[in-house]
Amino acid sequence: MQTPALAHADLAALVEQSLAEARAAGATAADVGVSVDTGLSVSVRLGEVETLEYQRDRGMGITAYVGKRKGTATTGDLSWGAVADTVRKAVSIARFTAEDDCAGLPDPETLAREIPDLDLSHPWDLEAEAGIELARRCEAAALALDPRVTNSEGASLGSHRSLRVYGNTLGFLGGFPSTYYSVSCVVVGQQGEQQERDYWYTAARDWRALEDVEAVGRQAAERTVRRLGARRVPTTRAPVLFVPELARGLVGHFVAAIRGGAQYRRSSFLLDAAGTPVFPGFFGISERPHLRRGLGSAPFDGEGCATRDRELVAGGVLEGYVLNTYAARKLGLRTTGNAGGVHNLTVHPGAEDFAGLVRRMGRGLVVTELMGQGVNGVTGDYSRGAAGFWVEGGALAFPVSEITIAGNLKDMFRHLVAVGSDLDERGSIRTGSMLVEEMTIAGE
């Protein structure tokens, strides 16, 4: 894969020129972000190439302030003529917008003073033919595992590099390169008239840390085969165990509820919850932005503010919100360095692995797939289509499908029984399995 044509120094110079142009056009303050992204994506299905995409994207965005008035503009053309025109348009827009007392650049003391090297960039000189071969090997391993694996929705490989530089008129200028690689596979199994599908994937900053492609394919096939013979269960109330890749979604709903925007708009089921118990006493969540090679790592946030380790939840108590500068000002607080999202948010793992949690639940439902968007961020009401496995006697008894699980997120969080030791690190939210004491399971 080809590397970005522009180096860090080129982007930094463009940012500085743009800030100077904004000042000359009448801006009292401004910030500029420039990025260059390259990538290769391939997918195969039944051994044949379905897609082959090369990506080469460039972009520049500016936010200009004239007093408390704000204007933004973007361009995909990084030639100076186009950039200068974009800068002037942002300043012009700002003159016509309404004043907002919370608008403006971050407070200078919140900006990152040091930019640590987090080892986020590991270039892989991968040619298209080699990428196609890896995807084929992944899919072939899945199709060869079991004769009941009868079809495929494909195997995919993604290889991406990016370089981003950000600066503002407070004197901040910083940037860093990063890479992201992934391999995934989705196959279909058949038993009689019934068909089921499942998947697996691997992701990493360093391509050498990816799971073996054949192992990804076999895992996808194993997950598919074990779902064959799925049936519905009678409507009941029972414990529900979310596997790590779905438990991440539960944490995502929690994060959405404690974002500054949801709080100052008064549109959260966890309104004004800081300082109060949200989870049981054993539960904790830490943010670790500076993990080397972490998929959610960043030396500074989208506004140039320093990212720092913090305890978001300690002893079940919410310690604070997830804030950028604007939301913090609306709430009378300080930014938490989360402009652009959270950074390696990690749910503290428990002592029991997945099998231990299944034994602990005794009887109930393991959820491995969720469908639909039935989550209300204001009330916390939660209702999703689901599939997974029914548990009897502390062991997986049979696969289930065509059911719905329902509850309220506030209650689900307060009645968490345990978090597993099976920590899934494939994202900016990292968690093990989560066992909820009881939910409504609607089936037959």
N, C-alpha and C positions, 0 to 999 in steps of 0.2 A: 504493500500500500504506500502510496506516495505521501511524503511529509508535507505539512503546511508550507506554502511558498514564502510566507512572510515570517520573519523571526520576531522574537520578543522585542528587540530594540526597534524594529520598524513599527510595531503596533504602539509601543510606548511613545514614540515620536509623534505618531498620528493623534494619540490622545492629547498630548501636550499642545500640539498645534490647534486642535479643536477647542480646547479650553481657552486658549489665547484668542481665538476667533470669536468665541462666545462673549468674552469680556469686551472685545472691540465692538461687538454688535449691540452692547448695552445690557448684557446680563450682569446681575449683581453676584450670582453664584451659578455653578453648573457642575454636572458630573457626566462622564463619558465612559461607555464601555465598548470595546472592540473585540471581536472574536473571529477566529478562523477554524473551521471544522472540516476534517476529511474523514472518509469512511468507506468501507467495503462491506456490503451485505449480500449474502447468497442464500438461496433456499432451493432445496431439491425435494421432489415428491416422486416416489416409486422409481428412484434412480435417475430421474430426468431433471434437468435444471428448470426451475420455475421462474426464479427471478435472479438477476445479477445487477446490482446497483452500486455505482460509484457516487460518493457524495463529496462535494466541495462547496462549502457554504462560507460566505463572509458576511459580516454584519457589523453595523455601528449604530448605537443608540445614544441620544443625548437628552438629558433633562436640564432645561435652563430655567432659572428663576429671575424674575424682575421684582424685587422686593418679596412679597408673599404670594406672588402670582407664578404659576408653573406652566411650562409648555414642554412637550416631548415630541421627538421626531426620530425616525429610523431610516436607514438606507442599507441596501445590500451592495452598493458600489463604493469601494474604498479609494477610488481616485480622489485627489484633493478637491477638484472642482465639485464633485458630488457631495463630499463630506462638508465642505464649506457652505454649500447651499442648504444642506440639512441643518447645520448649526444655526444659520440665520433664520430658517423657518421655525425652529424651536423657540428662539427668542421672540420672534414675531407672535407666535401663538400665545406665549406667556403674557404678552401685553393685553390680551383680550380675555383672559380667564379671570374668574373671581378670586379674590384674596382668600387665603386660608392660613390662619395663624399657626397651624401645625406643619405647614409646608416648609421645606428647606433641607439643606444638607445635614448630616449627622453632627452632633456636638463633637468638636475636635478631640476631646479626651477619649472618645469611644473608638477612634480609628486605630487600626492595627499599626503598631510601631515596629514590629518585627514580623517577617514573613518566613515561617519555618519551611524547610523542604520536607514534604510529607511523602515523597517517593511515589507520586501518583502517575508518573509517565514511564511507560515501558513499551517503546515502539516495537512493532512486529512487522517485518518486511514480508507480508503475506500476499502472494499473487492470487489472482482469481482462480486459477486452475487448482492451486493447493487448497483454497477455501472450499471449492466445490467438492474435492476429494474427501476432505474432512467431514463435510455434511453428508456425503454419500455413505461413508463408513459408519457414521452415527445412525442413520436410518436403517442401513443394512443390518446392524447389530440388533436393532429393535425388531425388525421383521423376521429375523432368524431365531428369536428366542423361543417362540411358541407358535404352533400351527394355528392357534386361535387368533393370533394377530394377523388380520386379513387385509388391512388397508392402512394407509398412512395419510396424515394431513401435512406431512413434510418435516424435514429437519432444516434448521437454519443456523447460520454463523454470522456474527456481526463483529467487525473490527473498526474501532473509532478512535480518532485522536482529536484533541482540541487544544487551542491556545487562546486564553482570554486575558485581556489587560483592562484594568479599570483605573480611572483617576478622577479627581475633583479639584475644585479651586481652593480647597483647604490645604493643598499640598500633598495629598495622598496620591501615590502612583504605585500600583502593584499588579502582578499577573503571575500565572503559572500554567504549565502544560499538564494535560492529563490524558489518560487512555482508558478505554473501557472495551472489554471483550465478552462475548457470550456465545453459547452453543445451546440449542434447544431442539426438542423432538416431540412430536405429537403423533400417536398412532391409534388405530381403531381395532378393537377386538370383537369377535362375533362368536356367540354360542346359541345355536338354534336360530330363532328369529331376532334375538336380542343383540344389540350392538352397544358398546361402551367405548369411550375414548378417555385418554389421560395423557399426561405430559411429564417431562422433566427438563431442567435446564441448569446450566452452570454459568457463573459470571465472575469476573475478576478484573482488577486493574492491570495485572501482569498476566500475559497470555500463558506463561508457564505454570500459573497457579490454577488454570482451568482443570476441571475433571476430565479424565480421558473420554474422548468422544464416544467410543464404544460403550463405556460405562453409562454415559448419559442415555444412549439408546436403549440399553438393557433395562435401566431403571424406568424409563417411560413405558416399555413393554410390560414389565412386571406390575407396575401400577395399573395398567389397563386390564391385564388378565385377571387380577384379583377383584376387579369390579364386576366381572361377568356373573350373571345370576342375581343381579340386584333386584330387590323388591321393596315395596312400601311397608311401613310399619303402622300399627294403629296409633291414632292421635293420643298423645300422653304428655306428661311432664316428666323430664328426666335430666340428669347431668349431660352436658355437652362439652366435648373436648375438641378444640380447634387446633389443627396441625400448624406448625410454625409459619408456613407461607400464608395461611389465612389469619392466624393470630396477628400478623403484621397489619392486616386491615383493621382489626379492632383497635390497635394502638393508633393507627392513622385517623380513625374517627375521634379518638381522644385528643390527638394533636389538633385536629380541625376545630374542636370545641374550645380549646384554650389559646387559639391564635388571637392576636390582638384585634384583628378585624371583626371576628365573631363576638368578641367581648365588647368593643365600643359600639358596635351596631346592635347590641343587646339581642343577639340571635344565636344563643348557645344554650345547650342543656346543662352546661357547667358554668353558668353565669356567676361571676364574683366568687368562684370556688377557691381562689388562692388562699392558702393557709388552712384549708379544711380537709378532712379525710375524704378521699375519692375512691381509694382502694383499701383492701385489708392491710393490716399492719406489717405483714411480711413483704409487701410489694414495694419495689423501687425501680425508678428509671433514671439512668444517667445519660448525659450527652457528652460524647468524647470526640470533638471535631478534629483532633490532631493524630488519630490513629494512622500509622504508616500504611499506605496502600488501601485504606478504608474506602469503600464505595461512597460513603457520605462525608469524607474528609474534606476540609477546606481551611486554608490559613486565615481567610477573612471572608465576610459575607458579601452579599451583592451590593452593599453600600460602602465597602471598605472597612467596616467595623470589625474589631477583633473577635474571633471565635474563641471561646474558653470552655474548659470542662465545667459542668454544672450538674447538680442533682435536681432533676425536674420533679421527681416524686421520691420522697424519703419517708419510710415508715407508713406508707399509704397516703401521706399528706401531699397535696399539690403545693410545691414550693414557689411557683411563679408561672408566668405565661410565656408564650412564644411570640416575640415582638420584633418588628422592624422599627425604624426611627419614627415614622409617621404614627403608627399605632401606639407606640409608647407615649408620644406626646398627647395623643387623644385621651389616654388613660392616666396622664400625669406620672408616668413611669420612665424608665430608661430602656433603651434597646437592649435586647439579649443577644444580638449578633445573629439573628435568624432571618434577615432579609434574603429571600430565596429558598428558605426551607430549613429543616432540621439537619443535624450533622451527626451521623452514627448514634442515633438515639437507641440506647441499649436497655432492654428490660432485664433486670437482674435474674439470672437463671436459678432454678431450684436444684435440689439434690437428686430428684427422680428423673430418669429418662422417660421416653415416650411409653415404653412398655410398662414402666412403673406407674405412670399416670393412668394407663388403661386398667391395670390391676386395682388401683385405688378407686376408680370410679365404679367398678363392679358391674353396674348395669347402666347403659345409656348410649349416647351417640358420639361417634368420632366423625367430625366433618372434614372432608377432604376437597370439597368443591362448593362454591357459592355462586348463585345466579341472581340476577335482578339488582335493582338499586333501591330497595325499600328501607332506606335509612333517613330519618328525619333529624337533621342537625340541631333543630330548635327544641324539640321535645325529647329526643333520644330514642324514640320508638324505632325498633329494629325488626324487620321481617324480610327474610331472604329465602329463595329457593335453595335447596341443599342436596348433597349426595355424600355418601361416606360409608360407614360401617356400624352395624349394631353390635353392642358389647353385652355379653352375658357371662357371669361368673368371672369377670376380670380378664376376659379374652375376646378377641374379635370373633363374632359368631357368623355374620353374613353381611354382604354388601347391601346398601339401601340406596334408593333413588326416588325421585318424584315426591319429595317431601318439602315442607317449609318449617323453618325454625323462627321463633318470634320471642321477643322480650323487650326490655328497655335498657339501653346502654348504661344508664346510671346505676340500675340495679345489677346488671351483669358485672360491672366493674367492682361494685361493693361486695359482690358475692363470688368473686374469684376464689377458687379453692387452692390452686397451685399453678406454678409456671415450671415447665420442664427444663431439663439441662440440655435439650437438643437445640441449641442456639443456631438460628439461621442467619448468616452474615451477608446474604446476597442483596443488600440494599441499604438505604440510609436509616431504616428502622430495623433493628436486630432483636429477635425474640425467639424463645422456645415455644413449645405447645402451651396452650392456656386452657385450664379446666374450669368451666363455669358450673356453679352448684346446681342450677336448674333452669331450664327453658321450656317453652311450649313447643312440642314437635307435632306438626300437623301432617297426618298421612292418610290412611284409609278412613 
